């Protein structure tokens, strides 16, 4: 067990206690010009919400999910990032804006905020799925930490979201415990 600090108090807490006493704040941001204009439905954001709900319900976490839909705009993404980080968000997942077109701004906007990058996460995903679809290698997806917020920037396609989130959910509990100094080994 490790110490857990809350309101200047330190006490021992097990992973199971942490899960039952802590409320995770999760935010999903979809970046899409066309979806934000209502030209089509935000399928990737809804899929992310469904997968995260299934995972955290199954694993008996207390949590809430906030969803944001914005166009591919660095200014809007920066504004939302500041609000999200001030609100003590535990997990931020973006979908969209990880490609190589001029409108793909997610990575350039979020990367400067990262205090720690987790390159192995996205490297693993790209290599695993590139054997079936080499276009996966064109994704510039990143994972990392901003203060105590886990950040995952995923591509915009629903198929890619499904593949990426499947891999991320294999490690997310352990990452949460690590960020909160909870011994879970």
Backbone as ProteinMPNN parsed JSONL, in Angstrom:
{"seq_chain_A": "XXXXXXXXXXXXXXXXXXXXXXXXXXXXXXXXXXXXXXXXXXXXXXXXXXXXXXXXXXXXXXXXXXXXXXXXXXXXXXXXXXXXXXXXXXXXXXXXXXXXXXXXXXXXXXXXXXXXXXXXXXXXXXXXXXXXXXXXXXXXXXXXXXXXXXXXXXXXXXXXXXXXXXXXXXXXXXXXXXXXXXXXX", "coords_chain_A": {"N_chain_A": [[0.831, -1.189, 0.0], [0.345, 2.292, -0.561], [0.79, 5.727, 0.445], [-1.928, 7.99, 0.378], [-2.738, 11.23, -0.453], [-4.916, 13.653, 0.719], [-6.462, 16.696, 1.038], [-4.348, 17.702, 2.621], [-3.983, 15.621, 4.393], [-2.538, 12.494, 5.147], [-2.863, 9.139, 4.408], [-3.106, 5.562, 4.477], [-4.188, 3.77, 1.647], [-5.905, 1.321, -0.113], [-6.139, -0.019, -3.447], [-8.755, -0.903, -3.998], [-10.249, 0.508, -2.104], [-9.761, 3.101, -2.961], [-11.009, 3.071, -5.494], [-13.693, 2.805, -4.733], [-14.134, 5.11, -3.287], [-13.399, 7.325, -4.727], [-14.247, 9.675, -7.259], [-14.097, 9.527, -10.622], [-13.395, 11.918, -13.103], [-14.13, 12.26, -16.394], [-13.442, 13.35, -19.651], [-14.503, 13.671, -22.958], [-13.476, 14.818, -26.014], [-14.563, 15.618, -29.143], [-13.197, 16.434, -32.183], [-14.221, 17.873, -34.997], [-14.97, 19.366, -37.964], [-17.191, 18.984, -39.697], [-19.025, 17.385, -38.172], [-19.482, 19.121, -36.056], [-20.868, 21.103, -37.339], [-23.201, 19.831, -37.79], [-23.458, 18.242, -40.017], [-23.017, 15.557, -40.085], [-23.404, 12.783, -37.793], [-21.79, 12.548, -34.595], [-20.204, 9.931, -34.406], [-17.853, 8.681, -33.482], [-17.312, 9.938, -30.983], [-19.581, 9.131, -29.535], [-19.181, 6.366, -29.568], [-16.801, 6.165, -28.081], [-17.766, 7.107, -25.607], [-19.605, 5.064, -25.0], [-17.899, 2.786, -24.816], [-16.176, 3.542, -22.715], [-18.052, 3.901, -20.647], [-19.03, 1.219, -20.442], [-16.669, -0.085, -19.582], [-15.931, 1.245, -17.123], [-18.244, 0.951, -15.588], [-18.424, -1.882, -15.435], [-16.08, -2.4, -14.031], [-16.614, -1.277, -11.631], [-16.255, 1.492, -10.919], [-16.655, 4.798, -9.639], [-17.784, 7.425, -11.507], [-17.975, 10.137, -13.912], [-18.9, 11.259, -17.14], [-18.106, 13.737, -19.429], [-18.988, 15.279, -22.469], [-17.714, 16.914, -25.331], [-18.101, 18.673, -28.32], [-16.412, 20.047, -30.92], [-15.319, 22.21, -33.635], [-12.434, 21.674, -35.797], [-10.32, 23.43, -34.373], [-7.686, 25.18, -33.073], [-7.793, 27.289, -31.248], [-10.328, 26.959, -29.968], [-9.918, 24.416, -28.904], [-7.754, 24.897, -27.141], [-9.021, 26.692, -25.336], [-11.008, 25.0, -24.239], [-9.336, 23.034, -23.118], [-8.067, 24.42, -21.012], [-10.255, 24.904, -19.308], [-11.051, 22.274, -18.743], [-8.763, 21.217, -17.487], [-8.594, 22.882, -15.253], [-10.839, 22.001, -13.969], [-10.087, 19.692, -12.798], [-9.932, 17.216, -14.252], [-9.677, 13.736, -14.69], [-9.262, 11.938, -16.791], [-8.732, 12.562, -20.143], [-9.924, 12.192, -23.315], [-9.453, 12.542, -26.689], [-10.908, 12.651, -29.943], [-10.229, 12.656, -33.323], [-8.5, 14.847, -35.596], [-5.841, 13.921, -35.745], [-4.481, 13.303, -37.995], [-2.78, 14.099, -41.096], [-3.586, 16.313, -42.5], [-4.141, 19.826, -43.253], [-6.077, 20.76, -41.462], [-5.845, 19.135, -39.263], [-5.165, 19.515, -36.111], [-4.959, 18.688, -33.515], [-2.802, 17.326, -32.197], [-0.601, 19.14, -32.285], [-1.669, 21.122, -30.72], [-2.219, 19.981, -28.192], [0.123, 18.663, -27.371], [2.198, 20.496, -26.327], [1.218, 20.948, -23.738], [1.653, 18.618, -22.344], [3.128, 17.084, -19.552], [4.358, 14.714, -19.246], [5.094, 12.35, -21.675], [3.726, 9.39, -23.097], [4.946, 7.415, -25.038], [5.027, 4.694, -25.745], [2.449, 3.621, -25.648], [0.872, 4.492, -27.905], [2.645, 3.759, -29.917], [2.641, 0.97, -29.693], [-0.062, 0.432, -30.359], [-0.226, 1.439, -33.002], [1.623, -0.239, -34.3], [0.499, -2.789, -33.847], [-2.006, -2.699, -35.212], [-1.292, -1.887, -37.757], [-0.485, -4.019, -39.281], [-2.803, -5.042, -40.36], [-3.904, -2.803, -41.532], [-2.124, -0.583, -43.155], [-2.461, 2.202, -43.241], [-2.855, 3.081, -40.684], [-0.428, 3.868, -39.722], [-0.191, 6.48, -40.435], [-1.382, 7.967, -38.525], [-0.982, 10.359, -35.976], [-1.369, 10.004, -33.32], [-1.229, 10.51, -29.766], [-0.251, 9.819, -26.361], [-0.311, 10.712, -22.937], [0.47, 12.673, -19.99], [-0.982, 15.382, -18.354], [-0.34, 17.342, -15.787], [-2.207, 15.844, -13.368], [-3.786, 14.488, -15.145], [-4.714, 11.979, -17.321], [-4.089, 11.635, -20.76], [-5.331, 10.912, -23.927], [-5.069, 10.967, -27.308], [-6.934, 10.261, -29.977], [-7.521, 8.904, -33.304], [-10.072, 10.019, -35.701], [-11.847, 8.229, -36.925], [-14.443, 5.794, -36.498], [-13.785, 3.068, -36.508], [-11.022, 3.121, -35.958], [-11.118, 4.322, -33.415], [-12.399, 2.309, -31.926], [-10.451, 0.243, -32.075], [-8.198, 1.52, -30.844], [-9.205, 2.267, -28.28], [-9.749, -0.214, -27.201], [-7.185, -1.218, -26.652], [-6.188, 0.77, -24.916], [-7.865, 0.562, -22.694], [-6.892, -1.673, -21.479], [-4.818, -0.846, -19.894], [-5.57, 1.32, -18.417], [-6.642, 1.428, -15.76], [-4.405, 0.809, -14.157], [-2.767, 2.959, -14.82], [-4.259, 5.097, -13.767], [-4.131, 4.494, -11.022], [-1.344, 4.735, -10.66], [-0.972, 7.508, -11.146], [-2.22, 8.544, -8.924], [-0.719, 7.628, -6.879], [-1.337, 5.114, -5.778], [-0.886, 1.969, -4.566], [-1.076, -0.857, -6.473], [-0.211, -3.355, -7.066]], "CA_chain_A": [[0.0, 0.0, 0.0], [1.023, 3.58, -0.583], [0.054, 6.83, 1.044], [-2.751, 8.815, -0.49], [-2.848, 12.544, 0.162], [-6.16, 14.375, 0.445], [-6.643, 17.829, 1.941], [-3.185, 17.746, 3.519], [-3.93, 14.442, 5.262], [-1.944, 11.332, 4.479], [-3.32, 7.894, 4.992], [-2.974, 4.41, 3.607], [-5.397, 3.423, 0.918], [-5.777, 0.248, -1.085], [-6.75, 0.269, -4.741], [-10.211, -1.119, -3.916], [-10.811, 1.641, -1.362], [-9.676, 4.261, -3.837], [-12.061, 2.938, -6.505], [-15.031, 3.009, -4.183], [-14.242, 6.428, -2.653], [-12.977, 8.4, -5.626], [-15.098, 9.863, -8.431], [-13.322, 9.901, -11.803], [-13.952, 12.866, -14.068], [-13.661, 11.895, -17.729], [-13.932, 14.231, -20.7], [-14.291, 13.274, -24.349], [-13.593, 15.929, -26.958], [-14.539, 15.276, -30.564], [-12.824, 17.543, -33.057], [-14.703, 17.593, -36.351], [-15.659, 20.498, -38.577], [-18.498, 18.591, -40.235], [-19.94, 16.966, -37.095], [-19.849, 20.304, -35.266], [-21.863, 21.849, -38.129], [-24.405, 19.014, -37.902], [-23.517, 17.569, -41.318], [-23.17, 14.139, -39.749], [-23.42, 12.463, -36.374], [-20.511, 12.286, -33.929], [-20.192, 8.493, -34.12], [-16.662, 8.329, -32.689], [-17.511, 10.392, -29.608], [-20.578, 8.248, -28.918], [-18.537, 5.067, -29.372], [-15.905, 6.335, -26.939], [-18.588, 7.183, -24.4], [-20.144, 3.725, -24.749], [-16.813, 1.894, -24.385], [-15.736, 3.974, -21.379], [-19.14, 3.536, -19.73], [-18.997, -0.235, -20.234], [-15.479, -0.445, -18.816], [-15.941, 1.753, -15.755], [-19.349, 0.287, -14.89], [-18.027, -3.272, -15.203], [-15.01, -2.413, -13.036], [-17.169, -0.681, -10.417], [-15.72, 2.812, -10.615], [-17.534, 5.964, -9.594], [-17.258, 8.281, -12.573], [-18.886, 10.86, -14.772], [-18.327, 11.551, -18.45], [-18.541, 14.959, -20.109], [-18.663, 15.249, -23.891], [-17.605, 18.207, -25.996], [-17.958, 18.58, -29.771], [-15.948, 21.325, -31.452], [-14.644, 22.109, -34.929], [-10.97, 21.567, -35.744], [-9.872, 24.784, -34.066], [-6.715, 25.221, -31.974], [-8.271, 28.241, -30.244], [-11.385, 26.322, -29.184], [-9.335, 23.314, -28.142], [-7.016, 25.518, -26.027], [-9.998, 27.207, -24.371], [-11.6, 23.851, -23.547], [-8.296, 22.392, -22.306], [-7.89, 25.182, -19.772], [-11.426, 24.64, -18.462], [-10.999, 20.862, -18.339], [-7.668, 21.022, -16.533], [-8.983, 23.567, -14.015], [-11.899, 21.21, -13.34], [-9.463, 18.473, -12.253], [-10.306, 16.049, -15.045], [-8.75, 12.616, -14.525], [-8.981, 11.332, -18.087], [-9.167, 13.312, -21.31], [-9.759, 11.445, -24.558], [-9.912, 13.282, -27.862], [-11.026, 11.898, -31.183], [-10.15, 13.541, -34.474], [-7.407, 15.803, -35.697], [-4.524, 13.299, -35.567], [-3.926, 12.971, -39.306], [-1.733, 14.955, -41.667], [-4.137, 17.421, -43.287], [-3.979, 21.159, -42.658], [-7.056, 20.951, -40.391], [-5.528, 18.238, -38.15], [-4.422, 20.376, -35.18], [-5.06, 18.195, -32.14], [-1.5, 16.974, -31.618], [0.177, 20.372, -32.081], [-2.301, 21.915, -29.668], [-2.16, 19.317, -26.888], [1.477, 18.208, -27.002], [2.92, 21.415, -25.438], [0.687, 20.868, -22.379], [2.048, 17.37, -21.689], [4.271, 17.063, -18.65], [4.992, 13.421, -19.525], [4.539, 11.652, -22.823], [3.729, 7.936, -22.978], [5.028, 7.022, -26.447], [4.832, 3.259, -25.947], [1.028, 3.293, -25.806], [0.454, 4.659, -29.296], [3.536, 2.947, -30.761], [2.105, -0.393, -29.648], [-1.325, 0.378, -31.105], [0.06, 1.597, -34.433], [2.282, -1.442, -34.821], [-0.431, -3.917, -33.813], [-3.062, -2.593, -36.21], [-0.721, -1.593, -39.073], [-0.376, -5.254, -40.06], [-4.073, -5.186, -41.076], [-4.198, -1.57, -42.262], [-0.936, 0.28, -43.089], [-2.824, 3.61, -43.064], [-2.765, 3.378, -39.25], [0.869, 4.503, -39.493], [-0.309, 7.916, -40.706], [-1.938, 8.622, -37.344], [0.007, 10.965, -35.078], [-1.951, 9.895, -31.975], [-0.305, 10.565, -28.629], [-0.76, 9.576, -25.007], [0.567, 11.351, -21.97], [-0.079, 13.184, -18.746], [-0.934, 16.815, -18.077], [-0.526, 17.375, -14.335], [-2.733, 14.533, -12.975], [-4.786, 14.093, -16.131], [-4.299, 11.086, -18.403], [-4.535, 12.176, -22.037], [-5.229, 10.02, -25.074], [-5.555, 11.62, -28.52], [-7.238, 9.183, -30.914], [-8.024, 9.314, -34.621], [-11.488, 10.336, -35.764], [-12.728, 7.195, -37.475], [-15.023, 4.904, -35.493], [-13.002, 1.823, -36.501], [-9.778, 3.399, -35.227], [-11.473, 4.55, -32.007], [-12.653, 0.987, -31.333], [-9.155, -0.435, -31.93], [-7.365, 2.229, -29.879], [-9.761, 2.215, -26.925], [-9.581, -1.595, -26.737], [-5.837, -1.335, -26.09], [-6.038, 1.715, -23.81], [-8.588, 0.071, -21.517], [-6.076, -2.713, -20.837], [-3.832, -0.246, -18.997], [-6.049, 2.58, -17.838], [-6.754, 1.353, -14.291], [-3.071, 0.889, -13.576], [-2.305, 4.333, -15.007], [-4.964, 5.927, -12.787], [-3.532, 4.227, -9.714], [-0.003, 5.327, -10.648], [-1.087, 8.961, -11.023], [-2.682, 8.881, -7.577], [0.201, 6.976, -5.946], [-2.004, 4.002, -5.137], [-0.203, 0.689, -4.839], [-2.074, -1.807, -6.997], [0.491, -4.561, -7.568]], "C_chain_A": [[0.871, 1.246, 0.0], [0.194, 4.595, 0.184], [-0.795, 7.499, -0.018], [-2.963, 10.139, 0.227], [-4.162, 13.193, -0.245], [-6.324, 15.449, 1.499], [-5.59, 17.851, 3.046], [-3.142, 16.619, 4.549], [-3.294, 13.316, 4.474], [-2.435, 10.085, 5.18], [-3.134, 6.773, 3.979], [-4.287, 4.133, 2.896], [-5.075, 2.327, -0.078], [-6.476, 0.66, -2.375], [-8.269, 0.111, -4.677], [-10.899, 0.013, -3.154], [-10.843, 2.889, -2.233], [-10.809, 4.228, -4.862], [-13.438, 3.251, -5.935], [-15.219, 4.408, -3.579], [-13.947, 7.604, -3.575], [-13.922, 8.473, -6.817], [-14.246, 10.368, -9.593], [-14.09, 10.897, -12.655], [-13.31, 12.583, -15.419], [-14.266, 12.865, -18.728], [-13.547, 13.664, -22.055], [-14.473, 14.529, -25.199], [-13.526, 15.355, -28.368], [-14.209, 16.535, -31.335], [-13.229, 17.173, -34.477], [-15.451, 18.802, -36.866], [-17.072, 20.107, -38.983], [-19.479, 18.156, -39.149], [-20.378, 18.175, -36.275], [-20.85, 21.187, -36.008], [-23.159, 21.063, -38.296], [-24.541, 18.294, -39.227], [-23.565, 16.061, -41.17], [-23.008, 13.955, -38.257], [-22.008, 12.21, -35.841], [-20.467, 10.815, -33.484], [-19.018, 8.119, -33.222], [-16.791, 8.752, -31.234], [-18.503, 9.52, -28.863], [-19.994, 6.864, -28.65], [-17.58, 5.112, -28.182], [-16.683, 6.35, -25.632], [-19.123, 5.796, -24.026], [-19.063, 2.793, -24.197], [-16.32, 2.255, -22.98], [-16.793, 3.654, -20.329], [-19.109, 2.044, -19.413], [-17.837, -0.638, -19.329], [-15.598, -0.01, -17.356], [-17.119, 1.211, -14.943], [-18.953, -1.132, -14.498], [-17.002, -3.366, -14.07], [-15.36, -1.642, -11.765], [-16.469, 0.603, -9.971], [-16.873, 3.794, -10.445], [-16.963, 6.947, -10.614], [-18.375, 9.104, -13.198], [-18.149, 11.224, -16.055], [-18.961, 12.822, -18.999], [-18.103, 14.864, -21.565], [-18.683, 16.653, -24.468], [-17.407, 17.943, -27.486], [-17.587, 19.96, -30.291], [-15.374, 21.127, -32.851], [-13.132, 21.965, -34.727], [-10.381, 22.959, -35.588], [-8.929, 24.743, -32.868], [-7.188, 26.158, -30.874], [-9.351, 27.625, -29.353], [-10.852, 25.165, -28.347], [-8.547, 23.855, -26.946], [-7.958, 26.024, -24.943], [-10.598, 26.068, -23.557], [-10.579, 23.133, -22.676], [-8.111, 23.112, -20.979], [-9.042, 24.931, -18.801], [-11.366, 23.226, -17.892], [-9.927, 20.643, -17.284], [-7.957, 21.721, -15.213], [-10.033, 22.778, -13.248], [-11.381, 19.876, -12.786], [-9.978, 17.207, -12.942], [-9.242, 14.974, -14.882], [-8.323, 12.011, -15.85], [-9.566, 12.226, -19.17], [-8.885, 12.449, -22.533], [-10.294, 12.32, -25.682], [-10.045, 12.311, -29.02], [-11.084, 12.897, -32.329], [-8.928, 14.434, -34.427], [-6.014, 15.23, -35.542], [-3.845, 12.961, -36.886], [-2.907, 13.994, -39.782], [-2.279, 16.093, -42.528], [-3.913, 18.747, -42.55], [-4.905, 21.379, -41.464], [-6.78, 20.066, -39.177], [-4.587, 18.937, -37.172], [-4.356, 19.838, -33.752], [-3.691, 17.981, -31.504], [-0.674, 18.226, -31.328], [-0.371, 21.202, -30.935], [-2.092, 21.286, -28.297], [-0.733, 19.002, -26.447], [2.234, 19.185, -26.104], [2.44, 21.382, -23.984], [1.218, 19.649, -21.619], [3.252, 17.555, -20.775], [5.051, 15.761, -18.825], [4.304, 12.816, -20.734], [4.683, 10.151, -22.599], [3.79, 7.338, -24.384], [4.741, 5.547, -26.698], [3.391, 2.875, -26.206], [0.635, 3.357, -27.285], [1.361, 3.899, -30.261], [3.02, 1.521, -30.84], [0.852, -0.512, -30.517], [-1.067, 0.49, -32.602], [0.677, 0.331, -35.014], [1.323, -2.633, -34.856], [-1.429, -3.863, -34.966], [-2.546, -2.276, -37.615], [-0.574, -2.85, -39.924], [-1.647, -5.503, -40.868], [-4.354, -3.981, -41.976], [-3.004, -0.62, -42.138], [-1.243, 1.763, -42.904], [-2.788, 4.04, -41.606], [-1.462, 4.128, -38.948], [0.857, 6.003, -39.792], [-0.916, 8.683, -39.538], [-0.808, 9.157, -36.472], [-0.498, 10.947, -33.637], [-0.878, 9.918, -30.904], [-1.044, 10.198, -27.343], [0.213, 10.25, -24.057], [-0.192, 11.798, -20.742], [0.081, 14.697, -18.736], [-1.302, 16.952, -16.61], [-0.973, 15.999, -13.879], [-3.836, 14.052, -13.903], [-4.15, 13.174, -17.171], [-4.895, 11.61, -19.699], [-4.286, 11.151, -23.136], [-5.851, 10.732, -26.263], [-5.69, 10.563, -29.608], [-7.66, 9.735, -32.274], [-9.536, 9.518, -34.6], [-12.398, 9.234, -36.274], [-13.203, 6.255, -36.371], [-14.234, 3.601, -35.392], [-11.708, 2.023, -35.708], [-10.061, 3.608, -33.745], [-11.67, 3.211, -31.305], [-11.335, 0.247, -31.081], [-8.311, 0.208, -30.825], [-7.895, 2.074, -28.46], [-9.661, 0.801, -26.361], [-8.223, -1.774, -26.063], [-5.66, -0.444, -24.861], [-6.719, 1.198, -22.545], [-7.851, -1.054, -20.806], [-5.126, -2.125, -19.79], [-4.354, 0.926, -18.186], [-6.176, 2.539, -16.315], [-5.389, 1.522, -13.632], [-2.518, 2.317, -13.698], [-2.969, 5.284, -14.001], [-4.356, 5.743, -11.403], [-2.14, 4.851, -9.613], [-0.059, 6.842, -10.446], [-1.491, 9.397, -9.628], [-1.859, 8.189, -6.493], [-0.471, 5.873, -5.123], [-1.286, 2.718, -5.541], [-1.243, -0.332, -5.268], [-1.413, -3.078, -7.524], [0.095, -5.788, -6.8]], "O_chain_A": [[1.994, 1.239, 0.503], [-0.962, 4.344, 0.525], [-0.408, 7.559, -1.185], [-3.333, 10.155, 1.401], [-4.479, 13.269, -1.432], [-6.326, 15.166, 2.697], [-5.898, 17.997, 4.229], [-2.34, 16.667, 5.481], [-3.495, 13.205, 3.265], [-2.419, 10.0, 6.408], [-3.021, 7.014, 2.778], [-5.363, 4.25, 3.483], [-4.082, 2.404, -0.801], [-7.3, 1.574, -2.386], [-8.994, 0.923, -5.253], [-12.0, 0.428, -3.514], [-11.823, 3.635, -2.24], [-11.489, 5.231, -5.075], [-14.253, 3.896, -6.594], [-16.354, 4.842, -3.381], [-14.22, 8.753, -3.227], [-14.353, 7.44, -7.33], [-13.736, 11.487, -9.56], [-15.286, 10.735, -12.897], [-12.09, 12.659, -15.564], [-15.457, 13.171, -18.665], [-12.414, 13.235, -22.268], [-15.493, 15.211, -25.112], [-12.557, 14.692, -28.738], [-14.853, 17.57, -31.167], [-12.65, 16.272, -35.084], [-16.45, 19.22, -36.28], [-18.035, 20.803, -38.659], [-20.652, 18.524, -39.202], [-21.529, 18.244, -35.844], [-21.598, 21.936, -35.381], [-24.117, 21.57, -38.879], [-25.616, 17.784, -39.545], [-24.096, 15.364, -42.035], [-22.54, 14.846, -37.548], [-21.143, 11.715, -36.563], [-20.673, 10.512, -32.309], [-19.177, 7.322, -32.296], [-16.413, 7.995, -30.339], [-18.296, 9.201, -27.692], [-20.282, 6.258, -27.618], [-17.558, 4.189, -27.367], [-16.305, 5.687, -24.666], [-19.09, 5.411, -22.857], [-19.295, 2.089, -23.214], [-16.077, 1.372, -22.157], [-16.462, 3.187, -19.239], [-19.156, 1.654, -18.247], [-18.01, -1.442, -18.413], [-15.386, -0.817, -16.451], [-16.999, 1.032, -13.731], [-19.133, -1.532, -13.347], [-17.046, -4.287, -13.254], [-14.495, -1.388, -10.927], [-16.138, 0.771, -8.798], [-17.936, 3.628, -11.042], [-15.773, 7.259, -10.573], [-19.558, 8.808, -13.032], [-16.941, 11.463, -16.054], [-20.183, 12.965, -19.03], [-16.992, 14.426, -21.863], [-19.546, 17.468, -24.142], [-16.621, 17.074, -27.862], [-18.34, 20.92, -30.13], [-14.988, 20.017, -33.216], [-12.627, 22.118, -33.615], [-9.988, 23.587, -36.571], [-9.319, 24.323, -31.779], [-7.008, 25.863, -29.693], [-9.298, 27.752, -28.13], [-11.285, 24.96, -27.213], [-8.665, 23.319, -25.844], [-7.714, 25.803, -23.757], [-10.688, 26.154, -22.332], [-10.926, 22.665, -21.592], [-8.009, 22.47, -19.933], [-8.819, 24.763, -17.602], [-11.601, 23.015, -16.703], [-10.164, 19.955, -16.291], [-7.599, 21.204, -14.155], [-10.114, 22.871, -12.023], [-12.168, 19.032, -12.357], [-10.404, 16.256, -12.287], [-8.046, 15.263, -14.929], [-7.169, 11.617, -16.02], [-10.739, 12.599, -19.122], [-7.751, 12.026, -22.76], [-11.434, 12.781, -25.639], [-9.375, 11.279, -29.066], [-11.869, 13.846, -32.317], [-8.395, 14.736, -33.36], [-5.081, 15.972, -35.236], [-2.752, 12.395, -36.895], [-2.257, 14.665, -38.982], [-1.511, 16.767, -43.214], [-3.542, 18.769, -41.377], [-4.55, 22.115, -40.543], [-7.432, 20.236, -38.146], [-3.373, 18.955, -37.37], [-3.762, 20.469, -32.878], [-3.458, 18.42, -30.378], [-0.108, 18.356, -30.243], [0.377, 21.906, -30.257], [-1.814, 21.999, -27.332], [-0.426, 19.073, -25.257], [2.882, 18.726, -25.163], [3.193, 21.757, -23.086], [1.232, 19.645, -20.388], [4.27, 18.115, -21.181], [6.256, 15.714, -18.58], [3.076, 12.777, -20.806], [5.648, 9.698, -21.983], [2.79, 6.81, -24.871], [4.255, 5.193, -27.772], [3.131, 1.901, -26.913], [0.125, 2.385, -27.841], [0.904, 3.444, -31.309], [2.965, 0.93, -31.918], [0.724, -1.444, -31.312], [-1.625, -0.277, -33.387], [0.293, -0.114, -36.096], [1.343, -3.406, -35.814], [-1.669, -4.875, -35.625], [-3.304, -2.39, -38.578], [-0.54, -2.766, -41.151], [-1.589, -6.104, -41.94], [-4.96, -4.114, -43.04], [-2.876, 0.077, -41.132], [-0.377, 2.514, -42.454], [-2.7, 5.232, -41.314], [-1.41, 4.933, -38.017], [1.798, 6.713, -39.437], [-0.961, 9.913, -39.558], [0.198, 8.481, -36.26], [-0.098, 11.783, -32.827], [0.23, 9.418, -31.098], [-2.27, 10.259, -27.256], [1.408, 10.347, -24.335], [-1.319, 11.377, -20.482], [1.143, 15.224, -19.066], [-2.447, 16.707, -16.229], [-0.196, 15.05, -13.986], [-4.717, 13.296, -13.493], [-3.171, 13.542, -17.82], [-6.066, 11.986, -19.741], [-3.194, 10.599, -23.264], [-7.035, 11.068, -26.234], [-4.694, 10.035, -30.102], [-8.098, 10.881, -32.384], [-10.198, 9.225, -33.604], [-13.61, 9.299, -36.072], [-12.465, 5.957, -35.432], [-14.039, 3.086, -34.291], [-11.347, 1.185, -34.882], [-9.311, 3.115, -32.902], [-11.158, 3.007, -30.204], [-11.128, -0.309, -30.002], [-7.773, -0.492, -29.968], [-7.133, 1.783, -27.538], [-9.503, 0.637, -25.152], [-8.129, -2.415, -25.016], [-5.05, -0.859, -23.876], [-6.2, 1.379, -21.443], [-8.153, -1.359, -19.652], [-4.68, -2.841, -18.893], [-3.632, 1.466, -17.348], [-5.85, 3.52, -15.646], [-5.237, 2.28, -12.674], [-1.875, 2.816, -12.774], [-2.313, 6.17, -13.452], [-4.097, 6.717, -10.697], [-1.798, 5.433, -8.584], [0.716, 7.395, -9.666], [-1.145, 10.496, -9.193], [-2.254, 8.165, -5.327], [-0.206, 5.721, -3.93], [-1.112, 2.435, -6.727], [-2.174, -0.636, -4.523], [-1.997, -3.794, -8.337], [0.584, -6.881, -7.086]]}, "name": "protein", "num_of_chains": 1, "seq": "XXXXXXXXXXXXXXXXXXXXXXXXXXXXXXXXXXXXXXXXXXXXXXXXXXXXXXXXXXXXXXXXXXXXXXXXXXXXXXXXXXXXXXXXXXXXXXXXXXXXXXXXXXXXXXXXXXXXXXXXXXXXXXXXXXXXXXXXXXXXXXXXXXXXXXXXXXXXXXXXXXXXXXXXXXXXXXXXXXXXXXXXX"}
